[in-house]
Amino acid sequence: DLLAFVRTIKLHQIEGASGYQHLKADLDERAALRSGGHVKQVLVRTMLLE
C-alpha cells in the first residue's frame, strides 16, 4: 500500500522540506492505519526520483 501511494506522488508535491514533511506524515498515517496502530513511524533511508 505504501509503495502504491508513493508511485502516485508527483515531484512538485514533495519539493522542499515542507513537501517531504507532508509525505512523511502521510506515510506514517497510512502505516499506522494499515497496521492497526502497531507502526508509529516510517523510516525513509533513501529516496530516488526519476
N, C-alpha and C positions, 0 to 999 in steps of 0.2 A: 504494500500500500504506500509506503514512504517513497519508494523509487518511482512508482507510477505518478505520485503527486509531484515529485521533483522534475519529472520529464515534462510536465505541463507548464512549468515556470519559464517565463521569458527573461532574457538578460536584463532588460531595463527594470524589471521588478526587484532585482536583488543588487543593483548597483549601489555602491556606497555602504557605509557602516550601518545605516538605519535599514537598508534593504536586507542586508544579511541578518540583522537582529529580528526582523519580521519573519524571514524564512525560518530561522532557528526556533522562534516561538511557535510557528505553525507546525514544524516537525515535532517539537516537544508535545504540543497539544494532541496531535494525531497519534503519536506513540502512546501517550497516556490513555487515550480513549480506546485504542486497539488492544492494549494490554490489561484493561480493567483497572488502571491506576498503578500497576506494578512498575512501569517505566516512569521515571521522574524527569530524565533529561537525555537528549540525544547528543552524542559526541560526533562532531564533524571534524575528521582529521585532514581530509583532502577534498578539494572541490575543483573539478576540471570542467571548464566551459568551452564549448565549440561554437 
